[in-house]
Amino acid sequence: MFGKLLARGRQICGLSLGAGLLGAFVLTLRYASRPSAKPKLPDSISPAIFATRIFYTTRGQLVYHESGQGGPLVFLHGMYVGASSYEWSRVYPHFTGTHKVLAPDMLGFGESERPDIPLSATDHVQAFVEFIRSKSGGEPASIVASGFGAGFATILAAQHPEIVQRLILLMPVGRVAVGRCRLPERFRLFSRAPLIKRAYYRHYLSARTQIRAWLKNFAFVNPEKIADETIEVLTNCAQQFGAERAIFHWLSGRFDFDLEKRLAELPQPVTLIWGENAVNPPLESGSRLQTVAKQCSLVVLPDSGLLAPLESPTQVAEALFKELDSTIRMYKAG
């Protein structure tokens, strides 16, 4: 009798434990699928002298910052967790005395719309084409761009040369895996499992500690230059509802394209700017790409990494100043 009771007790405990684990799993999935609270974006995402506006494209709403008068000068940011036009916010105010400066947040990033549809590189390029055509006043724009934003700019310039005067590209890329860096397979697997990837993104990729670690290990050469403001802005942008959509489209390789092929098609002059200490993409990638474009120069920034506009803004602004026009003077920001 006692043996039967013990066996029955073990069976009940096993069922209870299984039910408990199943319940915990269900709760996790329910929590992962719930909309997260929308953190307030800091005012520092854009300099005070800039007006923040919305532009409606056929792919979604772009939020952009605008100030200054003169020829159109467009700044496009790269793709990473927490990315936005804030990346260029310490650089672009220097040019409002000579240019009409436009700094949009890419679809899916910053304050722009985060569509719940699988956007492609073509979609991002089309949104930028509509934006530049509308805001440039019929004058060809100079484009300063980084990372995948720089890659999209090469497609735009190759397909629509009439709206682009010249390109200044900060460490452009056309693929997620580049140089010495290869994307772990788990990222591609997560991109196919919506609830799991949402929980992984919310509790790991977009966490303040992880963003701080990424800045320290990959984005900045000198960790002492990582400002608390930078961590706050990137974290808040990363934790906006739906922010994981564009990140997993990017990590899945949906935006990949042949950068070298596009560079070879460009009729415009191109300047490549590279951080001397960039881990990914490495400086040797810049040296190779310089030989691809027809009119191309390479500027190397010492002691700078992936996010040079935030780490070394004065150095980056001076390089842009020289490349844009040797006759203009650089104005102090703010």
Number of C-alpha atoms within 10 A of each C-alpha: 6 7 8 9 10 11 12 12 12 12 12 12 12 12 12 12 12 12 12 12 12 12 12 12 12 12 12 14 16 12 14 20 14 11 10 13 9 12 13 11 17 13 9 13 22 22 19 11 14 18 12 17 11 14 16 13 15 9 18 18 20 24 21 23 21 21 19 19 14 14 16 24 27 23 26 26 26 27 22 18 24 26 22 29 24 25 28 26 21 20 22 27 25 22 24 22 18 18 20 19 26 26 26 27 24 28 25 27 30 28 23 19 20 22 16 11 10 11 19 16 18 14 17 20 21 18 20 23 19 15 18 22 16 11 16 21 11 12 16 18 25 21 25 24 25 30 25 28 25 28 29 30 28 32 23 21 25 19 16 12 16 14 18 26 18 22 25 27 25 30 29 26 28 22 19 21 16 14 15 9 12 10 13 10 10 8 13 17 12 18 21 13 10 15 18 16 21 24 18 16 22 18 14 13 22 22 19 18 12 15 22 20 13 15 21 16 13 16 23 25 25 15 15 9 14 17 12 9 12 20 17 19 23 27 24 20 26 28 27 24 16 19 27 26 22 26 21 22 19 22 22 19 17 16 21 19 19 12 20 18 14 21 25 16 16 24 16 20 14 23 23 21 24 29 27 18 20 22 18 21 23 20 18 12 16 22 16 11 19 19 15 17 21 15 15 18 18 18 17 17 18 15 15 24 27 26 24 27 23 23 24 22 19 15 16 23 20 14 17 21 17 13 16 17 10 9 8 12 14 17 12 11 15 10
